[in-house]
Amino acid sequence: MEERSYPFFLFLMALRYFVFAGIAFSLFYILFKRNFIKIKIQKLFPKRKDYRREIGFSFLTMVIFSLYAALIFKSPLSEFTKIYRDFSEHSIWYVIFSVILAILIHDTYFYWTHRMMHHPKLFKYFHLVHHKSTNPSPWASYSFHPLEALVEGGVILVVVMLIPIHPVAIALFMIFMLSYNVYGHLGFEIFPRWLLKTKLGSWFNTSTNHNMHHHYFKGNYGLYFRFWDQLMGTTHPKYQETLNQLKNL
């Protein structure tokens, strides 16, 4: 990572966003739009101006997220992180475990910062831009106001300060983060009934769950899992009903 520069981080961030969100958008909103209509969460589709706004703010987010990457890899701060580069320091199983830990840390970080940004005194400054997508598309995955992007991106600082983690594990965590975020803003529910009816599957956050958050503005604050929403009583009361109405479930 030492030879990498800020433009490289920005390029990598943009490439990942346009590949993941672009593939999802192409499949569900263009190529197979009619085939997937049965599992569309909100039957109407966003307008072109919504897609333009989402992509525009997502680019600003990628600029800020790339600054975080440069901060942890290229600045003097890197000396104070727990990032290690020699695979021999920990087993391959720890690399996998560290990704899982990062996901759990992020899920907790997201729930509480997300709820914080819904406070009436903060909402319009931090979170209103994201909620302009009341019927989100995959392009909304990174559609944040710069202030919210600073908050959202801050999780990487928390992770690298808390746990030993290899750059490969960071890359895997970032890929998982974006792919699940694209799914959360997909606008279609692709999780099958059999999975969501298992004990483990019932704790997964779904696209329906997050879509309802965009639609109603309250409840369903989680990211990857439903633990915190269930514990804090913030699951939307119509979540299960809405989920069951989709024809693939």
Residue pairs with C-beta under 8 A, 6 or more apart in sequence:
1 73
1 85
1 167
2 73
4 73
4 74
5 70
5 74
6 66
6 67
6 69
6 70
6 74
9 66
9 69
9 70
9 73
10 62
10 63
10 66
12 66
13 62
13 65
13 66
13 69
14 59
14 62
16 174
16 175
16 178
17 58
17 62
17 141
17 142
17 178
20 138
20 141
20 178
20 179
20 182
21 58
21 138
21 139
21 141
21 182
22 138
24 138
24 182
24 183
24 186
25 137
25 138
25 139
27 36
28 36
28 138
28 186
28 187
28 188
29 45
29 137
29 138
29 187
36 188
37 43
38 246
38 247
38 248
39 188
39 189
39 190
39 246
39 247
39 248
40 187
40 188
41 187
41 188
41 189
41 207
41 208
41 211
41 212
41 242
41 246
42 135
42 187
42 211
42 215
44 135
45 135
45 187
46 133
46 135
46 136
46 137
46 187
50 132
50 133
50 135
50 137
51 137
51 139
53 132
53 133
53 143
54 133
54 136
54 137
54 139
54 140
54 143
55 139
55 143
57 129
57 142
57 143
57 144
57 145
58 139
58 140
58 141
58 142
58 143
58 144
60 144
60 146
60 149
61 142
61 143
61 144
61 146
61 149
61 152
61 153
62 142
64 146
64 149
64 150
64 153
65 142
65 149
65 152
65 153
67 153
68 153
68 154
68 156
68 157
69 156
71 77
71 78
71 157
72 78
72 81
72 83
72 156
72 157
72 160
73 83
73 167
80 161
81 160
81 161
82 160
82 161
82 162
82 163
82 164
82 165
83 160
83 164
83 165
83 166
83 167
83 170
84 90
84 164
84 165
84 166
85 166
85 167
87 95
87 166
89 164
90 98
90 164
90 166
94 164
95 166
95 168
95 169
96 169
98 163
98 164
98 165
98 166
98 169
99 169
99 172
99 173
99 176
101 163
102 159
102 163
102 165
102 169
102 170
102 173
103 173
103 176
103 177
103 224
105 155
105 158
105 159
105 162
105 163
106 155
106 159
106 173
106 177
106 223
106 224
107 222
107 223
107 224
107 225
107 227
107 228
108 228
109 154
109 155
109 158
110 152
110 155
110 222
110 223
111 221
111 222
111 223
111 228
111 229
112 228
113 151
113 152
113 154
114 127
114 221
114 223
115 221
115 234
116 122
117 123
117 126
117 127
117 148
117 151
118 127
118 217
118 218
118 221
125 145
125 147
126 145
126 147
126 148
126 151
127 145
127 148
128 145
129 143
129 144
129 145
129 148
130 140
130 143
130 144
130 145
130 148
131 214
131 217
132 143
133 140
133 143
133 185
133 214
134 214
134 215
135 187
135 211
135 214
135 215
136 143
136 185
136 187
136 210
136 211
136 214
137 185
137 186
137 187
138 182
138 185
138 186
138 187
139 185
140 185
140 214
141 178
141 181
141 182
141 184
141 185
142 149
142 178
142 181
144 152
156 170
159 165
159 170
159 173
160 170
165 173
180 223
180 224
181 223
183 190
183 207
184 205
184 207
184 209
184 210
184 211
184 223
185 207
185 210
185 211
185 214
186 207
187 207
187 211
188 207
189 206
189 207
189 208
189 243
189 246
189 248
189 249
190 207
190 248
191 201
191 204
191 206
191 207
191 249
192 248
192 249
193 248
193 249
194 201
195 201
195 204
196 202
196 204
196 206
196 243
196 249
202 226
203 225
203 226
203 227
204 224
204 225
204 226
205 220
205 222
205 223
205 224
205 225
205 226
206 243
208 239
208 242
208 243
208 246
209 220
209 222
209 226
209 235
209 236
209 239
209 243
210 220
212 219
212 220
212 236
212 238
212 239
212 242
213 219
213 220
213 221
213 236
216 236
218 236
219 229
219 234
219 235
219 236
219 237
219 239
220 229
220 234
220 235
220 236
220 239
221 228
221 229
221 234
222 228
222 229
226 235
228 234
229 235
236 242
243 249
